Amino acid sequence: MRLKRCHFRTIRFFFLLALNPIWDIAARADEKATLRERVDPNRIVASTHAMSAEGTFFLDPPADSAKSGKADSIKPESLKVIARTKLMVQDRWRVGETAGGSTTNGLVSLRVVSAAESEIGGELRPSKTSLRAQRKRMVVDIENEAFRTVCVDGPLTRSELEALTTPGDAASLWTLLPKTGVEQGETYRLDRIAAKSLTLYDAIAVNGLEGKIQELTEKSVKIAISGEVRGAVLGAEGVMKLRGELTFDRESGLVTFLKVDREESRRPGSVEAGLEITSRLEVRRQLAAEPVAELTGDLAAWPGTVTPQAAVLEWFDPTGTIRLEHDRDWHVTWSDTEESVLKRVDRGGAVIAQCNVKKAPMVAPGQHQDPEQFEQDVQEALGKQFRKVFGKGELQRPEGQGYGFKLAIEGIIQELPVVWYYYLMASPQGDQFVATVTTTLAETLGSGKPGLLLAESLRWSDRAAKKEDPKR
């Protein structure tokens, strides 16, 4: 009996042993895959972004058409447009810091840009932008559920920022992966951050983006992305349909490829024209074969945190005579050699301030218009809109930056209280510009007041009033 019992136990042992591999296989088949980008602060990732687009821009009818009652019958002017962008970068993660400080517990990408180019043509005035060589170190963080690029080498221009801002930024690709375990054929929803990344909308009304696991192996995963997003850019409402795919390398923990076809229709807004446009985006990533020196070894040359001042932009007038610094709420809406217009737009698309920068008559070197005469000219120009002067005085200008005078006036336009800040600026060589900032009284009392001081940042460039020596 003892032998029989032992024999029975032996048979049972080997039977269970034989079944174990089957159970393991079943368990692995049922186990869901967790897909996460590997956060390794010691590795450097090289990425190439390329996007091509074509479509139509729509410009609003003339402003006086509404007065004639013909606005509904006048179709917006349409212009064909083609565009191409290219961005090549290397990224290294810094864990536990964001532009808000080291206590925010987020991720920041330290980035070196080797190429950032954008080209626009078609029936629009051709334009081409390339990043300046002295502006190549960036920090990419998240602000208001969107990825933000800040240059630590100095202010960017708006056109440079646009060349650096691409859908599906390499630092954002981790947001396209599922947040929970998935299996073959499973569908999951993409969150708002992912939707903002792929559309560049600053506000999302409806997010219909989904991902579907098309192919799942031990080495890689292929995911299809599709859906429709309704949102807005600076208040201009739009709808975008997206369809694409990505590849996730499980061994390296890296999204190595993304391709997305986008089809967008957007209404005109305060800053940009309306559009109907199709585009294709491709992103390719791999571990950097030749890491750039700025990202290897000690990172002491990089800032520990990024201050709000580092996010400011700079603007040059078309002649290259003057330069202004401003926050990102200001947008250039018109610019020529005589006058330029910048508008300050809130997140909802409302214009809350406007700055007109106009070339004034030249004077003798070291001279400027009499400030009393300047004040009199301003009051005469305002006429019945003028109420009172509530501040005036000479500005403290940096050495070599000439003369500055500020005049603050309260007035009224169509029964709305308005504030004007007038600036008379003269270079040591006799160039003169007049800048006028127009806003509401409420804006001057709010937290956005520092943003209204952009005219005080005016600096004269080395090209200001360079004249040929008549003796030559």
C-alpha positions in Angstrom: 0.0 0.0 0.0 2.8 2.4 0.8 4.4 1.7 -2.6 1.1 2.2 -4.3 0.6 5.5 -2.5 4.1 6.7 -3.4 3.5 5.7 -7.0 0.3 7.6 -7.1 2.0 10.7 -5.7 4.8 10.4 -8.3 2.3 10.2 -11.1 0.4 13.2 -9.7 3.6 15.2 -9.4 4.7 14.6 -13.0 1.1 15.2 -14.2 1.1 18.6 -12.6 4.6 19.3 -13.9 3.4 18.6 -17.4 0.5 20.9 -17.0 2.6 23.8 -15.6 3.9 25.0 -19.0 0.4 25.0 -20.4 -0.8 27.1 -17.4 2.2 29.5 -17.9 1.4 29.9 -21.5 -2.2 30.6 -20.7 -1.2 33.1 -18.0 1.1 34.9 -20.4 -1.6 35.0 -23.0 -4.0 36.5 -20.5 -1.5 38.9 -19.0 -1.9 42.4 -20.4 1.1 44.3 -21.7 2.2 47.5 -19.9 3.6 50.1 -22.4 5.7 52.8 -20.8 8.4 55.0 -22.2 11.6 54.4 -20.1 12.5 57.5 -18.1 16.3 57.3 -18.1 18.1 60.5 -17.3 21.3 59.1 -18.5 20.3 58.3 -22.1 20.0 60.7 -25.0 17.4 60.3 -27.7 17.7 61.7 -31.3 14.5 62.7 -33.1 13.6 63.9 -36.5 10.3 65.6 -37.2 9.0 66.4 -40.7 5.7 67.8 -41.7 4.2 68.9 -45.0 0.9 70.7 -45.5 -1.3 72.2 -48.2 -4.7 73.8 -48.3 -6.4 77.1 -48.2 -6.3 80.2 -46.0 -9.5 82.3 -45.7 -9.3 86.0 -44.9 -12.2 87.9 -43.5 -14.3 90.2 -45.7 -13.5 94.0 -45.6 -14.5 95.6 -42.3 -16.8 98.1 -44.0 -18.9 95.2 -45.6 -20.8 94.8 -42.3 -21.9 98.4 -42.4 -23.2 98.0 -45.9 -25.2 95.0 -45.0 -23.4 92.8 -47.6 -21.2 90.9 -45.2 -23.2 87.7 -45.6 -23.0 87.8 -49.4 -19.3 88.5 -49.6 -17.1 85.4 -49.5 -13.8 85.5 -47.6 -10.8 85.9 -49.8 -9.0 82.5 -50.2 -5.4 81.9 -50.8 -3.7 78.6 -51.5 -0.9 77.6 -49.2 1.8 75.0 -48.9 4.1 74.6 -46.0 7.0 72.3 -44.9 8.8 72.1 -41.5 11.8 70.1 -40.3 13.0 69.7 -36.8 16.0 67.7 -35.6 16.8 67.4 -31.9 18.5 65.4 -29.2 16.7 65.1 -25.8 17.8 64.1 -22.3 15.3 63.8 -19.5 15.7 65.6 -16.2 13.5 64.0 -13.6 11.6 65.9 -10.9 11.8 69.4 -12.3 9.6 71.5 -14.5 9.6 75.2 -15.5 7.5 75.7 -12.4 10.3 74.5 -10.1 11.7 71.3 -8.6 8.8 70.7 -6.3 6.3 70.1 -9.1 7.4 66.5 -9.5 7.3 66.4 -13.3 9.5 65.7 -16.3 11.6 68.2 -18.2 13.4 67.5 -21.5 16.8 69.1 -21.9 17.1 69.6 -25.7 19.7 70.6 -28.2 18.4 71.6 -31.7 20.5 70.9 -34.7 17.9 72.1 -37.3 14.6 73.9 -37.1 13.2 75.1 -40.4 9.9 76.2 -41.7 8.9 77.3 -45.2 5.6 78.7 -46.4 4.6 79.4 -50.0 1.7 79.1 -52.5 -0.3 82.3 -53.0 0.9 83.7 -49.6 4.0 85.9 -49.5 6.8 83.3 -49.3 8.6 83.1 -46.0 11.4 80.9 -44.6 12.6 80.6 -41.1 15.6 78.9 -39.6 16.7 78.9 -36.0 19.7 81.1 -35.2 22.9 79.2 -34.4 23.2 80.9 -31.1 19.7 79.7 -30.0 20.0 75.9 -29.8 19.6 74.8 -26.1 16.0 74.3 -25.1 13.9 73.1 -22.2 10.6 71.3 -23.0 8.1 71.2 -20.2 4.3 71.0 -19.7 2.2 74.1 -19.0 -1.6 74.1 -19.1 -1.7 70.5 -20.4 0.4 71.5 -23.3 4.1 71.1 -24.1 6.1 74.3 -24.1 9.5 75.0 -25.5 11.7 77.6 -23.8 15.2 78.7 -25.0 17.9 79.0 -22.3 20.3 80.7 -24.7 18.2 83.8 -25.0 14.8 85.0 -26.4 13.3 83.4 -29.5 11.4 85.3 -32.2 7.8 84.2 -32.8 8.7 82.7 -36.1 11.5 80.7 -34.5 9.1 79.4 -31.8 6.7 78.3 -34.5 9.5 76.4 -36.3 10.2 74.7 -33.0 6.6 73.9 -32.2 5.5 70.8 -34.0 2.6 68.4 -33.5 3.7 65.1 -31.9 6.8 66.6 -30.3 9.2 63.9 -29.4 9.0 64.9 -25.7 5.2 64.3 -25.9 5.0 60.8 -27.5 4.7 59.0 -24.2 1.2 60.5 -23.9 0.1 58.5 -26.9 0.6 55.2 -25.0 -2.2 53.5 -23.0 -2.2 54.3 -19.3 -3.2 50.7 -18.3 -2.3 47.2 -19.5 -3.5 46.3 -23.0 -3.8 43.2 -25.2 -3.9 42.5 -28.9 -6.9 44.3 -30.6 -7.8 46.4 -27.5 -8.9 50.0 -27.9 -8.1 52.8 -25.5 -8.8 56.5 -25.3 -6.1 59.2 -25.6 -6.2 62.0 -23.0 -6.4 65.8 -23.4 -2.6 66.2 -23.2 -2.2 63.8 -26.1 -5.0 65.5 -28.1 -3.3 68.9 -27.6 0.0 67.5 -28.6 -1.3 66.1 -32.0 -3.5 69.1 -32.8 -1.7 72.0 -31.1 -5.1 73.3 -30.0 -4.8 75.3 -26.8 -8.4 74.3 -25.8 -10.2 71.0 -26.3 -14.0 70.9 -26.5 -14.4 67.3 -27.7 -11.7 64.6 -27.8 -12.6 61.6 -29.9 -9.0 60.2 -30.3 -8.5 56.5 -29.8 -5.6 54.1 -30.0 -5.9 50.4 -31.0 -3.3 47.7 -30.5 -2.8 46.3 -33.9 0.3 44.1 -33.3 1.7 43.1 -30.0 5.0 41.1 -29.8 7.7 40.6 -27.3 9.9 43.2 -29.1 7.5 45.8 -30.4 4.0 47.1 -30.5 2.1 48.8 -33.4 -0.7 51.1 -32.5 -3.3 52.7 -34.8 -4.5 56.2 -33.8 -7.7 57.8 -35.2 -10.5 60.1 -34.3 -11.8 63.6 -34.4 -10.9 66.5 -32.1 -12.9 69.8 -31.7 -11.0 72.6 -30.1 -9.6 76.1 -30.6 -6.4 78.1 -31.1 -6.6 81.5 -29.4 -10.4 81.4 -29.6 -10.5 80.3 -33.3 -12.7 77.2 -33.3 -11.6 74.2 -35.4 -12.2 70.5 -36.0 -9.5 68.1 -36.9 -9.7 64.5 -38.2 -6.6 62.3 -37.5 -5.5 58.9 -38.7 -2.0 57.4 -38.1 0.1 54.8 -36.5 3.0 54.5 -34.0 5.6 51.9 -33.2 6.7 51.3 -29.6 10.0 49.4 -29.1 9.6 47.3 -25.9 13.2 46.5 -25.5 14.3 50.2 -25.4 11.1 51.5 -24.0 10.8 54.1 -26.7 8.2 55.3 -29.3 10.4 55.0 -32.3 8.0 56.0 -35.1 4.9 58.1 -35.5 3.0 59.0 -38.7 -0.2 61.0 -38.6 -2.4 62.4 -41.4 -4.4 65.4 -40.3 -7.3 67.2 -41.9 -8.4 70.5 -40.3 -11.0 73.1 -40.8 -10.7 76.3 -38.6 -12.6 79.5 -38.4 -10.8 82.9 -38.5 -9.7 84.2 -35.1 -8.2 87.3 -33.6 -4.7 86.5 -34.8 -4.8 83.9 -37.6 -6.8 83.5 -40.7 -9.3 80.6 -41.2 -8.1 77.5 -42.9 -8.9 74.2 -44.5 -5.7 72.2 -44.6 -4.3 68.7 -44.8 -1.0 67.7 -43.4 1.2 64.6 -42.8 3.5 64.4 -39.8 6.4 61.8 -39.4 8.5 61.5 -36.3 11.5 59.1 -36.1 13.4 58.4 -32.9 16.4 56.4 -31.8 19.1 56.4 -29.1 21.6 59.0 -30.2 24.6 57.4 -32.0 26.6 60.5 -31.5 25.3 62.5 -28.5 26.0 66.2 -28.6 28.5 67.6 -26.0 25.9 69.8 -24.4 23.9 66.8 -23.1 26.8 64.5 -22.1 28.4 64.5 -18.7 27.8 67.2 -16.2 24.7 69.3 -16.8 25.8 72.3 -14.6 25.7 74.6 -17.6 21.9 74.1 -17.7 19.5 76.0 -15.4 18.1 74.1 -12.5 14.7 75.7 -13.2 13.3 78.0 -15.9 12.0 81.4 -14.9 9.1 83.1 -16.6 11.6 85.6 -18.0 13.2 82.8 -20.0 9.9 82.3 -21.9 9.8 85.8 -23.3 10.0 86.4 -27.1 11.8 89.1 -29.0 10.6 91.1 -32.1 12.6 93.1 -34.6 11.0 95.7 -36.8 11.3 95.0 -40.6 14.2 97.5 -40.9 16.1 95.8 -38.1 16.4 99.2 -36.3 14.6 98.3 -33.0 14.0 95.2 -30.9 11.2 94.6 -28.3 10.8 91.8 -25.7 7.3 90.6 -24.9 5.5 87.7 -23.3 3.8 85.0 -25.4 0.4 86.6 -25.3 1.5 89.3 -27.8 1.2 88.5 -31.5 2.3 90.5 -34.5 -0.7 91.1 -36.8 0.8 93.6 -39.2 4.3 94.8 -39.9 6.0 97.1 -42.5 8.8 99.6 -42.6 6.6 102.4 -41.4 4.3 100.8 -38.7 3.8 97.5 -37.0 0.8 96.3 -34.9 1.0 93.8 -32.0 -2.1 92.4 -30.3 -2.3 90.9 -26.8 -4.8 88.0 -26.8 -6.1 86.1 -23.9 -6.6 82.3 -23.9 -10.2 82.8 -25.1 -9.1 84.7 -28.1 -10.2 88.2 -26.9 -7.9 91.1 -27.8 -7.1 92.8 -24.5 -4.5 95.2 -25.6 -2.8 96.6 -28.8 0.6 98.1 -29.4 1.3 100.3 -32.5 4.9 100.9 -33.2 5.4 103.7 -35.7 8.5 105.3 -37.2 8.7 109.1 -36.4 10.7 111.9 -38.2 14.4 111.8 -37.6 16.1 114.5 -35.6 19.7 115.6 -35.1 22.0 113.1 -33.3 21.5 113.4 -29.6 18.2 115.2 -29.9 14.5 114.3 -29.6 11.1 115.8 -29.9 10.2 118.2 -27.1 8.1 116.1 -24.6 5.6 119.0 -24.1 5.0 119.2 -27.8 4.7 115.4 -27.9 2.0 115.6 -25.2 0.1 118.4 -27.0 0.2 116.4 -30.3 -1.2 113.4 -28.6 -4.1 115.3 -26.9 -5.0 117.0 -30.2 -5.0 113.6 -32.0 -7.3 112.1 -29.3 -9.8 114.9 -29.5 -13.0 114.2 -27.6 -11.7 110.8 -26.5 -9.2 112.5 -24.2 -10.1 112.7 -20.5 -6.9 113.2 -18.4 -3.2 112.6 -18.1 -2.5 110.5 -15.1 1.2 110.0 -15.5 4.2 111.2 -17.5 8.0 111.3 -17.2 11.3 110.5 -18.7 12.3 106.8 -18.7 15.6 105.5 -17.3 17.3 104.2 -20.4 20.3 101.8 -20.4 23.6 103.4 -21.4 23.8 103.9 -25.2 20.0 103.5 -25.6 19.1 107.2 -26.0 16.0 108.9 -24.8 12.6 107.7 -23.7 9.5 109.5 -22.5 6.2 107.9 -21.3 2.8 109.5 -21.3 -0.2 107.8 -19.6 -3.7 109.0 -20.6 -7.2 108.0 -19.6 -9.9 108.3 -22.2 -13.1 106.8 -23.5 -14.0 105.0 -26.8 -17.7 104.3 -27.4 -18.4 104.8 -23.6 -15.7 102.3 -22.7 -13.0 103.5 -20.3 -9.6 103.2 -22.1 -6.0 103.7 -21.2 -3.3 104.8 -23.6 0.5 104.5 -22.9 2.4 106.7 -25.3 6.1 106.3 -25.7 8.5 108.7 -27.5 11.8 106.9 -28.1 14.9 108.4 -29.7 18.3 106.8 -30.5 21.6 108.5 -29.9 21.8 108.8 -33.7 18.5 110.6 -34.1 16.1 107.8 -35.0 12.7 108.2 -33.5 9.8 105.7 -32.9 6.5 106.3 -31.2 4.8 103.3 -29.5 1.2 103.4 -28.3 -0.2 100.7 -26.1 -4.1 100.7 -25.9 -6.0 98.7 -23.3 -8.9 98.9 -20.9 -8.7 100.4 -17.5 -9.4 97.0 -16.0 -6.4 95.5 -17.6 -4.1 98.1 -16.1 -5.2 97.0 -12.6 -4.9 93.3 -13.2 -2.1 90.8 -12.9 -1.4 91.2 -16.6 -0.1 94.8 -16.2 3.6 93.8 -16.5 2.9 92.5 -19.9 1.8 95.9 -21.0 5.3 97.3 -20.6 6.7 95.8 -23.7 7.5 99.2 -25.2 9.8 100.0 -22.4 12.0 97.0 -23.5 12.7 98.8 -26.8 16.4 98.6 -27.7 18.2 100.1 -30.7 20.1 97.7 -32.8 23.6 98.2 -34.2 22.0 99.1 -37.5 20.1 102.0 -36.0 20.7 105.1 -38.2 23.9 104.0 -39.7 24.7 106.6 -42.3 27.4 106.7 -44.9 30.1 109.3 -44.2 29.6 112.0 -46.9 33.4 112.4 -47.1 33.8 108.9 -48.4 
